[in-house]
Amino acid sequence: MNDTQTPKSEKPNPFDSVPIEVTVSVGRARPLIRDLLNMGENAVLTLDKRIEDPVDLYVGDQLVARGLLEEMEGDHAGQLSVRLTEIADLQNGIG
């Protein structure tokens, strides 16, 4: 058997079907508490990123990837998605 073949007797990984939650961070804001407390409906909170900047993807508090926000088309038109542009080396982080 060569390296490109998987042994037929190999058991499937039981973790393959366990869902995880991915958090997408689009930016941060650092208002003063007094300004935050004075905000009402329709207030605007300015983030530290621009619309074209990459977003960060986290599993728990671990940065796992970066990507670009996109809008879905077709049956899912209007729904947000993320196109991955950079995958973390979980041993060394994203460089």
Biotite code that builds the C-alpha atoms (Angstrom):
import biotite.structure as struc

atoms = struc.array([
    struc.Atom([0.000, 0.000, 0.000], chain_id="A", res_id=1, res_name="MET", atom_name="CA", element="C"),
    struc.Atom([1.340, 3.488, -0.826], chain_id="A", res_id=2, res_name="ASN", atom_name="CA", element="C"),
    struc.Atom([0.990, 6.687, 1.235], chain_id="A", res_id=3, res_name="ASP", atom_name="CA", element="C"),
    struc.Atom([-2.000, 8.002, -0.747], chain_id="A", res_id=4, res_name="THR", atom_name="CA", element="C"),
    struc.Atom([-4.308, 5.159, 0.248], chain_id="A", res_id=5, res_name="GLN", atom_name="CA", element="C"),
    struc.Atom([-6.221, 4.908, 3.507], chain_id="A", res_id=6, res_name="THR", atom_name="CA", element="C"),
    struc.Atom([-6.425, 1.486, 5.108], chain_id="A", res_id=7, res_name="PRO", atom_name="CA", element="C"),
    struc.Atom([-9.949, 0.075, 4.759], chain_id="A", res_id=8, res_name="LYS", atom_name="CA", element="C"),
    struc.Atom([-9.922, -1.169, 8.354], chain_id="A", res_id=9, res_name="SER", atom_name="CA", element="C"),
    struc.Atom([-9.354, 2.357, 9.759], chain_id="A", res_id=10, res_name="GLU", atom_name="CA", element="C"),
    struc.Atom([-12.263, 3.335, 12.020], chain_id="A", res_id=11, res_name="LYS", atom_name="CA", element="C"),
    struc.Atom([-13.989, 6.660, 11.436], chain_id="A", res_id=12, res_name="PRO", atom_name="CA", element="C"),
    struc.Atom([-13.100, 9.411, 13.894], chain_id="A", res_id=13, res_name="ASN", atom_name="CA", element="C"),
    struc.Atom([-16.035, 9.841, 16.326], chain_id="A", res_id=14, res_name="PRO", atom_name="CA", element="C"),
    struc.Atom([-15.304, 13.579, 16.540], chain_id="A", res_id=15, res_name="PHE", atom_name="CA", element="C"),
    struc.Atom([-15.902, 14.113, 12.807], chain_id="A", res_id=16, res_name="ASP", atom_name="CA", element="C"),
    struc.Atom([-19.641, 14.665, 13.381], chain_id="A", res_id=17, res_name="SER", atom_name="CA", element="C"),
    struc.Atom([-19.430, 16.821, 16.530], chain_id="A", res_id=18, res_name="VAL", atom_name="CA", element="C"),
    struc.Atom([-20.466, 20.417, 15.769], chain_id="A", res_id=19, res_name="PRO", atom_name="CA", element="C"),
    struc.Atom([-18.410, 23.336, 17.076], chain_id="A", res_id=20, res_name="ILE", atom_name="CA", element="C"),
    struc.Atom([-19.288, 26.988, 17.373], chain_id="A", res_id=21, res_name="GLU", atom_name="CA", element="C"),
    struc.Atom([-17.189, 29.440, 15.374], chain_id="A", res_id=22, res_name="VAL", atom_name="CA", element="C"),
    struc.Atom([-17.313, 33.098, 16.420], chain_id="A", res_id=23, res_name="THR", atom_name="CA", element="C"),
    struc.Atom([-16.598, 35.698, 13.738], chain_id="A", res_id=24, res_name="VAL", atom_name="CA", element="C"),
    struc.Atom([-15.169, 38.965, 15.045], chain_id="A", res_id=25, res_name="SER", atom_name="CA", element="C"),
    struc.Atom([-15.693, 41.887, 12.687], chain_id="A", res_id=26, res_name="VAL", atom_name="CA", element="C"),
    struc.Atom([-14.080, 44.518, 14.890], chain_id="A", res_id=27, res_name="GLY", atom_name="CA", element="C"),
    struc.Atom([-13.902, 46.173, 18.284], chain_id="A", res_id=28, res_name="ARG", atom_name="CA", element="C"),
    struc.Atom([-15.102, 49.439, 19.765], chain_id="A", res_id=29, res_name="ALA", atom_name="CA", element="C"),
    struc.Atom([-13.769, 51.138, 22.877], chain_id="A", res_id=30, res_name="ARG", atom_name="CA", element="C"),
    struc.Atom([-16.293, 53.761, 23.954], chain_id="A", res_id=31, res_name="PRO", atom_name="CA", element="C"),
    struc.Atom([-16.241, 55.429, 27.336], chain_id="A", res_id=32, res_name="LEU", atom_name="CA", element="C"),
    struc.Atom([-18.748, 53.897, 29.725], chain_id="A", res_id=33, res_name="ILE", atom_name="CA", element="C"),
    struc.Atom([-20.582, 57.230, 29.964], chain_id="A", res_id=34, res_name="ARG", atom_name="CA", element="C"),
    struc.Atom([-20.942, 57.324, 26.148], chain_id="A", res_id=35, res_name="ASP", atom_name="CA", element="C"),
    struc.Atom([-22.139, 53.715, 26.060], chain_id="A", res_id=36, res_name="LEU", atom_name="CA", element="C"),
    struc.Atom([-24.720, 54.396, 28.789], chain_id="A", res_id=37, res_name="LEU", atom_name="CA", element="C"),
    struc.Atom([-26.024, 57.406, 26.854], chain_id="A", res_id=38, res_name="ASN", atom_name="CA", element="C"),
    struc.Atom([-26.528, 55.430, 23.643], chain_id="A", res_id=39, res_name="MET", atom_name="CA", element="C"),
    struc.Atom([-30.055, 54.747, 22.580], chain_id="A", res_id=40, res_name="GLY", atom_name="CA", element="C"),
    struc.Atom([-31.831, 53.139, 19.683], chain_id="A", res_id=41, res_name="GLU", atom_name="CA", element="C"),
    struc.Atom([-30.223, 53.997, 16.319], chain_id="A", res_id=42, res_name="ASN", atom_name="CA", element="C"),
    struc.Atom([-26.948, 55.088, 17.940], chain_id="A", res_id=43, res_name="ALA", atom_name="CA", element="C"),
    struc.Atom([-23.860, 54.256, 15.902], chain_id="A", res_id=44, res_name="VAL", atom_name="CA", element="C"),
    struc.Atom([-20.871, 52.511, 17.463], chain_id="A", res_id=45, res_name="LEU", atom_name="CA", element="C"),
    struc.Atom([-17.782, 52.908, 15.267], chain_id="A", res_id=46, res_name="THR", atom_name="CA", element="C"),
    struc.Atom([-15.571, 49.820, 14.973], chain_id="A", res_id=47, res_name="LEU", atom_name="CA", element="C"),
    struc.Atom([-11.796, 49.734, 14.502], chain_id="A", res_id=48, res_name="ASP", atom_name="CA", element="C"),
    struc.Atom([-12.064, 48.018, 11.094], chain_id="A", res_id=49, res_name="LYS", atom_name="CA", element="C"),
    struc.Atom([-13.237, 48.886, 7.621], chain_id="A", res_id=50, res_name="ARG", atom_name="CA", element="C"),
    struc.Atom([-15.810, 46.915, 5.624], chain_id="A", res_id=51, res_name="ILE", atom_name="CA", element="C"),
    struc.Atom([-13.113, 45.403, 3.385], chain_id="A", res_id=52, res_name="GLU", atom_name="CA", element="C"),
    struc.Atom([-10.836, 44.337, 6.276], chain_id="A", res_id=53, res_name="ASP", atom_name="CA", element="C"),
    struc.Atom([-10.538, 40.631, 7.098], chain_id="A", res_id=54, res_name="PRO", atom_name="CA", element="C"),
    struc.Atom([-12.561, 39.195, 9.969], chain_id="A", res_id=55, res_name="VAL", atom_name="CA", element="C"),
    struc.Atom([-11.175, 36.865, 12.643], chain_id="A", res_id=56, res_name="ASP", atom_name="CA", element="C"),
    struc.Atom([-12.638, 33.401, 13.283], chain_id="A", res_id=57, res_name="LEU", atom_name="CA", element="C"),
    struc.Atom([-12.384, 31.938, 16.773], chain_id="A", res_id=58, res_name="TYR", atom_name="CA", element="C"),
    struc.Atom([-13.184, 28.600, 18.343], chain_id="A", res_id=59, res_name="VAL", atom_name="CA", element="C"),
    struc.Atom([-13.460, 29.482, 22.015], chain_id="A", res_id=60, res_name="GLY", atom_name="CA", element="C"),
    struc.Atom([-10.697, 32.038, 22.527], chain_id="A", res_id=61, res_name="ASP", atom_name="CA", element="C"),
    struc.Atom([-8.384, 30.446, 19.932], chain_id="A", res_id=62, res_name="GLN", atom_name="CA", element="C"),
    struc.Atom([-7.910, 32.329, 16.645], chain_id="A", res_id=63, res_name="LEU", atom_name="CA", element="C"),
    struc.Atom([-8.267, 29.656, 13.947], chain_id="A", res_id=64, res_name="VAL", atom_name="CA", element="C"),
    struc.Atom([-8.614, 31.582, 10.673], chain_id="A", res_id=65, res_name="ALA", atom_name="CA", element="C"),
    struc.Atom([-9.207, 34.892, 8.925], chain_id="A", res_id=66, res_name="ARG", atom_name="CA", element="C"),
    struc.Atom([-11.520, 35.623, 6.061], chain_id="A", res_id=67, res_name="GLY", atom_name="CA", element="C"),
    struc.Atom([-13.603, 38.101, 4.112], chain_id="A", res_id=68, res_name="LEU", atom_name="CA", element="C"),
    struc.Atom([-17.291, 38.733, 4.663], chain_id="A", res_id=69, res_name="LEU", atom_name="CA", element="C"),
    struc.Atom([-19.481, 37.941, 1.678], chain_id="A", res_id=70, res_name="GLU", atom_name="CA", element="C"),
    struc.Atom([-23.186, 37.956, 0.943], chain_id="A", res_id=71, res_name="GLU", atom_name="CA", element="C"),
    struc.Atom([-24.697, 34.663, -0.181], chain_id="A", res_id=72, res_name="MET", atom_name="CA", element="C"),
    struc.Atom([-26.616, 34.423, -3.452], chain_id="A", res_id=73, res_name="GLU", atom_name="CA", element="C"),
    struc.Atom([-29.406, 32.228, -4.769], chain_id="A", res_id=74, res_name="GLY", atom_name="CA", element="C"),
    struc.Atom([-31.650, 30.553, -2.187], chain_id="A", res_id=75, res_name="ASP", atom_name="CA", element="C"),
    struc.Atom([-29.613, 32.130, 0.638], chain_id="A", res_id=76, res_name="HIS", atom_name="CA", element="C"),
    struc.Atom([-29.466, 35.664, -0.798], chain_id="A", res_id=77, res_name="ALA", atom_name="CA", element="C"),
    struc.Atom([-28.786, 38.271, 1.865], chain_id="A", res_id=78, res_name="GLY", atom_name="CA", element="C"),
    struc.Atom([-27.242, 35.808, 4.325], chain_id="A", res_id=79, res_name="GLN", atom_name="CA", element="C"),
    struc.Atom([-23.677, 36.543, 5.445], chain_id="A", res_id=80, res_name="LEU", atom_name="CA", element="C"),
    struc.Atom([-20.827, 34.110, 4.937], chain_id="A", res_id=81, res_name="SER", atom_name="CA", element="C"),
    struc.Atom([-17.054, 34.157, 5.353], chain_id="A", res_id=82, res_name="VAL", atom_name="CA", element="C"),
    struc.Atom([-14.567, 33.185, 2.631], chain_id="A", res_id=83, res_name="ARG", atom_name="CA", element="C"),
    struc.Atom([-11.476, 31.864, 4.429], chain_id="A", res_id=84, res_name="LEU", atom_name="CA", element="C"),
    struc.Atom([-8.258, 33.549, 3.330], chain_id="A", res_id=85, res_name="THR", atom_name="CA", element="C"),
    struc.Atom([-5.856, 32.402, 6.040], chain_id="A", res_id=86, res_name="GLU", atom_name="CA", element="C"),
    struc.Atom([-5.847, 29.279, 8.225], chain_id="A", res_id=87, res_name="ILE", atom_name="CA", element="C"),
    struc.Atom([-4.004, 29.291, 11.540], chain_id="A", res_id=88, res_name="ALA", atom_name="CA", element="C"),
    struc.Atom([-1.126, 26.991, 12.254], chain_id="A", res_id=89, res_name="ASP", atom_name="CA", element="C"),
    struc.Atom([-2.559, 25.916, 15.604], chain_id="A", res_id=90, res_name="LEU", atom_name="CA", element="C"),
    struc.Atom([0.946, 25.246, 16.913], chain_id="A", res_id=91, res_name="GLN", atom_name="CA", element="C"),
    struc.Atom([2.311, 28.697, 16.005], chain_id="A", res_id=92, res_name="ASN", atom_name="CA", element="C"),
    struc.Atom([-0.755, 30.910, 15.430], chain_id="A", res_id=93, res_name="GLY", atom_name="CA", element="C"),
    struc.Atom([-1.472, 33.107, 12.425], chain_id="A", res_id=94, res_name="ILE", atom_name="CA", element="C"),
    struc.Atom([1.575, 34.981, 11.262], chain_id="A", res_id=95, res_name="GLY", atom_name="CA", element="C"),
])
